[in-house]
């Protein structure tokens, strides 16, 4: 078979007094196609036409499959590039952490050699800290190996792309089934790799970035994590009760620079600051009830409402700052969540995964953390993170993992720049925390730590 991608012959037709539609067949996609047209100095119609190569295999099923296969590999290449960027960014964080750990280990050895000159209590404290950090060193080494694995992915996809391109030129030179198998295998491994990198354990929170100063002491603001690309609308809700007007700003830039907005009137006032915009709808807790309402912005109608059975409301089990914050709705990489408390769980936090269409509970987890002792909370990758307060020195100190139904105490500083946090939510698209801090709309970037294991790919 001749080369599949042999150049089509170009024919210049000089037509006089004849309509072009009489020259072209009924279905131009399978034969002649107009490439360009113009008139010469004498007014004659001059058209450049692409004529099909009669010996081409353009209608051959395997050629079409190869074209589709090449497009799939090209898409995978783009995903690999994104994956590589994320890996390299996180690798810088890992290398920095590794240097700090090794520095601490060196310091510990020096202290150990001169322990007679040091107070016993200080010596024991440093030794205990080193014992905690030492197991992290092989983990960091493994992470660097995983970064090299991503680079191998890139090289393998590049080789596969070259093979497919050559195969389009010489149909009989390669085994199509073998290449297809390689593409499928790579695609599965890439999907697993991307899934591993999409989520991770929270290890750090940046300093607060003040976006705007507006509104009262309490409120909420957010963007839609499932909005189409280019849609950066900001949704703004001032106050925690007795209000039903939601502001829509066209973009983050508009929100920062002006006060031009569109106002949406909800059918009921909301309760607390635990609202969330998700896939074009706002989910909120109806005031003085445990009713969850889904309101569609496009149709300006309630698309679904559902009671959250046994959930406390009207300041029964609120966050430490009060404000009718009994029910907090939030989203992460896996979907929609509700965080609340019940009498049955003695006022401790309950986590429920909700179906975004029906609002029914898909699964629930009961924790041992009192709801009223929590300053705020947010979900990242199926883990609920809880702050120790809302004013003064604030940190994230409790984490409950729904994938294992276990919890741990952690210590991650959260800069409370304006001394009163009444809303704190994670946006998985931005990988950032949105906060309302005493009349200031604030953002925090987060650092997630994840390790890709080769046996999982």
C-alpha positions in Angstrom: 0.0 0.0 0.0 1.4 3.4 -0.9 2.1 6.0 1.8 -1.2 7.0 3.6 -0.3 10.6 3.9 0.9 11.1 0.3 0.2 14.7 -0.8 -3.0 15.3 -2.6 -2.6 16.6 -6.1 -3.6 20.2 -6.6 -5.4 21.1 -9.9 -6.1 24.6 -11.1 -9.3 24.8 -13.0 -10.1 27.7 -15.3 -13.8 27.9 -15.6 -15.7 30.2 -18.0 -19.4 30.5 -17.9 -19.7 27.3 -15.8 -21.0 27.1 -12.3 -18.6 25.6 -9.8 -21.4 23.4 -8.3 -21.5 21.5 -11.7 -17.8 20.6 -11.3 -17.9 19.3 -7.7 -19.6 16.0 -6.9 -22.5 15.8 -4.5 -20.4 14.8 -1.5 -17.3 17.0 -1.5 -15.9 15.4 1.7 -15.1 12.2 -0.1 -13.8 13.8 -3.3 -13.1 17.2 -4.7 -12.8 20.1 -2.3 -12.4 23.9 -3.0 -9.1 25.1 -1.6 -9.2 28.7 -2.7 -10.8 30.8 -5.4 -10.2 34.2 -7.1 -10.8 36.1 -10.4 -8.0 36.8 -12.9 -7.5 40.1 -14.6 -10.0 39.2 -17.4 -12.8 38.3 -14.9 -12.4 34.6 -15.2 -13.0 32.4 -12.1 -9.8 30.7 -11.0 -10.2 28.0 -8.4 -7.7 25.8 -6.6 -9.2 22.4 -6.0 -7.9 19.5 -3.9 -8.5 16.2 -5.8 -8.5 12.9 -4.0 -5.6 10.4 -4.6 -7.2 7.4 -6.1 -4.9 4.9 -4.5 -5.4 6.4 -1.0 -6.7 4.3 1.9 -8.6 7.2 3.4 -11.7 5.0 3.7 -9.8 2.1 5.2 -11.2 1.3 8.7 -7.8 0.7 10.1 -6.5 4.1 8.9 -9.4 5.8 10.7 -8.6 3.8 13.8 -5.0 4.9 13.6 -6.0 8.5 13.2 -8.2 8.2 16.3 -5.4 6.5 18.1 -2.9 9.3 17.3 -5.4 11.9 18.6 -5.8 9.9 21.8 -2.0 9.8 22.3 -1.8 13.6 21.6 -4.4 14.2 24.3 -2.4 11.9 26.7 0.7 14.0 25.9 -1.0 17.1 27.0 -2.1 15.4 30.2 1.4 14.2 30.8 2.7 17.8 30.5 0.2 18.9 33.2 1.2 16.0 35.3 4.9 16.8 34.9 4.3 20.5 35.9 2.5 19.4 39.1 5.2 16.9 39.9 8.1 19.3 39.4 6.3 21.9 41.5 5.7 19.5 44.4 9.2 18.1 43.9 10.7 21.5 44.7 8.7 21.4 48.0 10.0 17.9 48.7 13.7 18.8 48.1 13.4 21.8 50.4 11.8 19.6 53.1 14.5 17.0 52.6 17.3 19.5 53.1 15.6 20.7 56.3 15.3 17.1 57.6 18.9 16.3 56.8 20.0 19.6 58.4 18.0 18.7 61.5 19.6 15.2 61.5 23.1 16.8 61.4 22.2 19.2 64.2 21.0 16.3 66.2 24.2 14.4 65.7 26.2 17.4 66.9 24.0 17.7 70.0 24.4 14.0 70.6 28.2 14.3 70.5 28.2 17.1 73.0 25.2 16.0 75.0 27.1 16.5 78.3 27.0 20.2 77.6 23.3 20.3 77.0 20.4 20.2 79.4 18.8 16.7 79.4 15.3 18.0 78.7 16.4 19.8 75.6 18.3 16.8 74.4 15.4 14.5 74.8 13.0 16.9 73.0 15.3 17.1 70.0 15.8 13.4 69.9 12.0 12.8 70.0 11.5 15.2 67.2 14.1 13.6 65.1 12.6 10.2 65.7 9.3 11.5 64.3 10.9 13.0 61.2 13.4 10.3 60.4 10.8 8.0 58.6 10.0 10.8 56.2 13.5 10.7 54.6 12.9 7.4 52.7 9.4 8.7 51.7 11.0 11.8 50.2 13.5 9.6 48.3 10.5 7.6 47.0 8.8 10.7 45.8 11.9 11.8 43.8 11.8 8.3 42.2 8.2 8.9 41.3 9.1 12.1 39.6 11.5 10.2 37.5 8.6 7.8 36.7 6.6 10.7 35.3 9.6 11.6 33.1 9.6 8.0 31.8 5.9 8.4 31.0 6.7 11.4 28.9 9.4 9.6 26.9 7.2 6.5 26.4 4.4 8.6 25.0 6.8 10.5 22.7 8.1 7.2 21.3 4.6 6.0 20.8 3.6 9.1 19.0 6.6 8.8 16.7 5.6 5.2 15.9 2.1 6.1 15.1 3.2 8.9 12.8 5.5 6.5 10.9 2.7 4.0 10.8 0.5 6.5 9.0 3.2 6.8 6.4 3.9 3.1 6.0 0.8 1.0 6.9 2.5 -2.3 6.8 5.6 -1.6 8.8 4.1 -2.0 12.3 1.6 -4.1 14.2 -1.5 -2.1 14.8 -2.8 -4.3 17.5 0.4 -4.1 19.5 0.4 -0.3 19.3 -3.2 -0.2 20.3 -2.5 -2.3 23.3 0.4 0.0 24.3 -1.9 3.0 24.0 -4.6 1.4 26.2 -2.0 0.4 28.8 -0.5 3.9 28.9 -3.9 5.5 29.1 -4.8 3.4 32.1 -1.5 4.1 33.9 -1.8 7.8 33.1 -5.4 7.9 34.5 -4.2 6.2 37.7 -1.3 8.5 38.0 -3.4 11.7 37.5 -5.8 10.4 40.1 -3.0 10.0 42.6 -1.7 13.5 41.9 -5.1 15.1 42.0 -5.4 14.4 45.7 -3.1 14.4 48.7 -2.6 15.2 52.3 -2.7 18.8 53.4 0.8 19.8 54.6 0.8 23.6 54.4 -1.3 26.7 54.0 0.1 30.0 52.5 -0.3 33.4 54.1 -3.6 35.1 53.6 -4.1 37.0 50.2 -6.6 39.8 50.6 -8.8 40.0 47.5 -11.3 42.6 48.7 -12.6 44.5 51.7 -16.4 44.7 51.7 -19.6 43.7 53.5 -20.3 43.0 57.2 -18.3 40.9 59.7 -19.9 37.7 58.5 -20.5 36.3 55.0 -19.4 33.9 52.3 -18.0 34.1 48.8 -17.0 31.5 46.2 -16.4 30.4 42.6 -17.9 27.4 41.0 -15.4 24.5 40.8 -17.3 22.9 37.9 -17.7 26.1 35.9 -16.7 25.9 32.2 -13.2 27.0 31.3 -13.0 30.8 31.2 -16.0 31.2 33.6 -14.5 32.9 36.7 -17.7 34.4 38.1 -17.7 35.2 41.8 -20.7 34.6 44.0 -21.0 36.8 47.1 -23.4 36.5 50.1 -23.3 39.1 52.9 -24.5 38.1 56.4 -25.5 34.8 57.9 -29.3 35.1 58.2 -32.3 37.3 57.1 -30.9 37.8 53.6 -31.8 36.1 50.3 -29.8 38.2 47.7 -26.8 36.6 46.0 -24.4 38.9 44.1 -22.9 37.6 40.8 -19.7 39.3 39.6 -18.6 38.6 36.0 -15.0 37.7 37.0 -12.5 37.8 39.8 -11.0 40.9 38.2 -14.5 42.6 38.3 -14.9 41.5 41.9 -11.6 43.0 42.9 -11.8 46.3 41.0 -15.5 47.3 41.0 -18.8 46.9 42.6 -20.8 46.1 39.4 -22.8 42.9 40.0 -26.1 41.1 39.1 -28.4 40.3 42.0 -30.2 36.9 42.3 -33.1 36.7 44.8 -33.4 33.3 46.5 -36.9 32.0 47.4 -35.9 31.6 51.1 -33.3 33.3 53.3 -30.2 31.3 54.1 -28.8 30.2 57.4 -25.1 30.4 58.3 -22.2 30.9 55.9 -22.0 27.3 54.6 -23.4 27.8 51.1 -21.6 26.5 48.0 -22.0 27.1 44.3 -21.6 23.8 42.4 -22.2 23.1 38.7 -24.3 26.2 38.1 -26.5 25.8 41.2 -26.3 27.2 44.7 -26.8 24.8 47.7 -27.8 26.4 50.9 -29.5 25.7 54.3 -32.9 27.3 54.6 -33.1 29.6 57.6 -34.5 28.0 60.8 -34.6 24.5 59.4 -32.5 21.6 58.4 -33.7 21.8 54.8 -31.1 21.8 52.1 -32.1 23.7 48.9 -30.6 23.5 45.5 -31.3 26.6 43.5 -30.6 26.8 39.7 -29.2 30.2 38.7 -30.0 29.7 35.0 -33.7 29.0 35.6 -34.0 30.9 38.9 -36.0 28.0 40.4 -35.6 25.5 43.1 -34.5 22.3 41.4 -34.5 20.2 44.6 -35.0 20.4 48.4 -34.3 17.8 51.0 -34.3 17.6 54.8 -31.0 16.6 56.4 -32.5 14.2 58.9 -31.6 14.6 62.6 -29.2 17.5 61.8 -29.3 20.3 64.4 -30.2 23.8 63.3 -31.0 27.3 64.6 -27.8 27.5 66.7 -28.2 24.1 68.2 -24.8 22.7 67.0 -23.0 25.7 65.5 -19.4 26.5 65.0 -17.6 28.2 67.8 -18.4 31.6 66.4 -22.2 31.0 66.3 -24.1 32.6 63.5 -26.6 29.8 62.8 -23.7 27.8 61.3 -25.1 24.4 62.2 -25.0 23.0 58.6 -21.9 23.6 56.5 -22.1 22.5 52.8 -18.8 22.0 50.9 -17.3 20.4 47.9 -13.9 18.7 47.2 -12.5 16.6 44.3 -15.1 13.8 44.9 -18.3 15.9 45.2 -20.8 17.5 47.6 -20.6 17.1 51.4 -22.6 18.3 54.4 -20.9 18.7 57.8 -23.2 19.0 60.9 -24.1 17.4 64.2 -26.9 15.4 65.7 -28.3 14.5 69.1 -27.6 10.8 68.2 -23.9 11.6 67.9 -23.9 13.7 71.2 -23.3 16.9 69.3 -20.2 15.7 67.6 -19.4 16.3 64.0 -21.2 14.1 61.4 -19.9 14.0 57.8 -22.3 13.1 55.0 -21.6 12.6 51.3 -24.7 14.0 49.3 -25.9 13.2 45.8 -25.8 16.5 44.0 -29.0 15.9 42.1 -31.3 14.3 44.7 -29.5 15.7 47.9 -29.9 12.2 49.4 -27.2 11.0 51.8 -24.9 8.5 50.1 -22.8 7.7 53.1 -22.2 9.2 56.6 -19.3 9.1 59.1 -19.6 10.0 62.8 -16.6 11.6 64.5 -15.6 12.3 68.1 -15.0 16.0 67.6 -17.6 18.4 69.2 -19.2 20.6 66.6 -19.3 23.7 68.9 -15.5 23.4 69.6 -14.7 23.7 65.9 -13.8 27.1 64.5 -14.4 26.2 60.9 -13.9 23.1 58.7 -13.3 22.2 55.0 -12.9 19.1 52.9 -9.9 18.1 50.7 -9.7 14.8 49.0 -12.3 13.1 51.3 -10.6 14.4 54.5 -12.3 16.9 56.8 -9.9 19.4 58.3 -11.0 21.3 61.4 -9.6 24.5 62.9 -9.1 25.1 66.6 -10.9 28.5 66.6 -12.0 31.5 64.6 -10.2 34.4 66.3 -6.6 35.1 67.3 -4.0 32.4 66.7 -5.6 29.8 64.4 -4.5 26.5 63.1 -5.8 23.4 61.5 -5.4 20.7 64.1 -7.9 17.8 63.4 -8.3 15.7 60.3 -10.8 12.9 59.7 -10.1 10.6 56.7 -13.4 9.2 55.3 -11.6 6.7 53.2 -10.3 4.9 56.3 -12.7 6.2 59.0 -9.7 7.3 61.1 -8.6 10.7 62.5 -5.4 12.3 63.6 -4.3 15.6 65.3 -2.1 17.8 63.1 -0.6 21.3 63.4 -0.9 23.5 60.4 -0.8 27.3 60.9 -3.7 29.3 59.4 -2.9 33.0 59.3 -6.0 34.8 60.8 -5.1 38.2 59.4 -8.2 40.0 60.5 -9.0 38.1 63.6 -12.4 36.7 62.9 -13.0 33.9 60.3 -16.7 33.1 59.7 -16.3 31.1 56.5 -13.6 28.8 55.2 -14.1 26.6 52.1 -11.8 24.7 49.7 -12.2 25.0 45.9 -10.7 21.9 44.2 -10.3 23.6 40.8 -8.2 26.5 42.3 -6.6 24.4 45.0 -7.3 27.3 47.3 -9.2 28.1 50.5 -11.7 30.9 50.3 -12.3 32.7 53.6 -14.4 35.6 54.9 -12.4 37.2 57.6 -14.0 40.1 59.5 -15.3 41.9 56.3 -12.4 40.9 54.1 -12.5 38.3 51.3 -9.3 36.3 51.6 -7.6 33.4 49.7 -5.1 30.9 50.9 -3.1 28.6 48.6 -2.6 25.0 49.9 0.2 22.4 49.6 -0.9 18.8 49.2 1.6 16.0 49.6 1.2 12.8 47.6 3.4 9.8 46.6 2.9 7.8 43.4 3.9 4.2 43.9 4.9 2.4 40.7 3.0 -0.8 41.7 -0.2 1.3 41.7 0.2 2.3 38.1 
